[in-house]
Amino acid sequence: MPCCHGAGGLAGQYKFGGRSGGSVAILGAAKLVLGFVVGSSLAKLLNQFPVGVLGVLLLFAGLELAMACRDMASKEESFVMLLCAAVSLGSSAAIGFVCGIVVFLLLRLRSKDQSCSAL
């Protein structure tokens, strides 16, 4: 099931035990049933939900997404990751993604050029 791992909440669901796209489908079905059953009073119910609990869920989801930094094998990869994060925070995720791809390709070309000149 294709879905955004951040906005769809899959990272948070994974942290709390969900291991497939089925967890997103179950959550979506539960939200639909809740919306049909509870109806217009759902907004009042959601306003009573403690913000602190939502903050904790967001914290764990963010930590789960940040664990990607463990897979960085070189300084170049870490630089691209940090650049993407900084640009995304300053503008948008799409611009950060494009900047990351461009910088990654430039670094890859640079490393190939250095390996060819060494021969």
NORMOWO-V672640 format. One record per residue. RES is the residue in one letter. OMEGA is omega as a letter, one per 30 degrees, with the letter a starting at -180 (999 if undefined). NEAR is the number of other ideal C-beta (glycine too) atoms within 12 Angstrom. Layout:
{{RES:OMEGA:NEAR} {RES:OMEGA:NEAR}}
This chain:
{{M:l:16} {P:l:9} {C:l:21} {C:a:15} {H:l:24} {G:a:20} {A:l:14} {G:l:23} {G:a:29} {L:l:29} {A:l:28} {G:l:29} {Q:l:27} {Y:a:25} {K:a:24} {F:l:17} {G:l:12} {G:a:24} {R:a:12} {S:l:15} {G:l:20} {G:l:17} {S:l:25} {V:l:26} {A:l:19} {I:l:19} {L:l:23} {G:l:20} {A:l:14} {A:l:15} {K:l:18} {L:l:14} {V:l:14} {L:l:17} {G:l:17} {F:a:12} {V:a:13} {V:l:16} {G:a:12} {S:a:11} {S:l:13} {L:l:18} {A:l:13} {K:l:11} {L:a:14} {L:l:17} {N:l:11} {Q:a:11} {F:a:14} {P:a:11} {V:l:12} {G:l:10} {V:l:14} {L:l:16} {G:l:14} {V:l:16} {L:l:21} {L:l:20} {L:a:17} {F:l:22} {A:l:27} {G:l:20} {L:l:18} {E:l:24} {L:a:26} {A:l:19} {M:l:17} {A:a:20} {C:l:18} {R:a:13} {D:a:11} {M:a:17} {A:a:11} {S:l:14} {K:l:12} {E:l:22} {E:l:22} {S:l:21} {F:l:20} {V:l:29} {M:a:29} {L:l:22} {L:l:26} {C:a:30} {A:a:23} {A:l:17} {V:l:23} {S:l:21} {L:a:14} {G:a:13} {S:l:15} {S:a:13} {A:a:18} {A:l:13} {I:l:18} {G:l:23} {F:a:20} {V:l:18} {C:l:27} {G:l:27} {I:a:18} {V:a:18} {V:l:25} {F:a:23} {L:l:16} {L:l:18} {L:l:22} {R:l:18} {L:l:15} {R:a:15} {S:l:18} {K:l:14} {D:l:13} {Q:l:13} {S:l:11} {C:a:10} {S:l:9} {A:a:8} {L:999:7}}
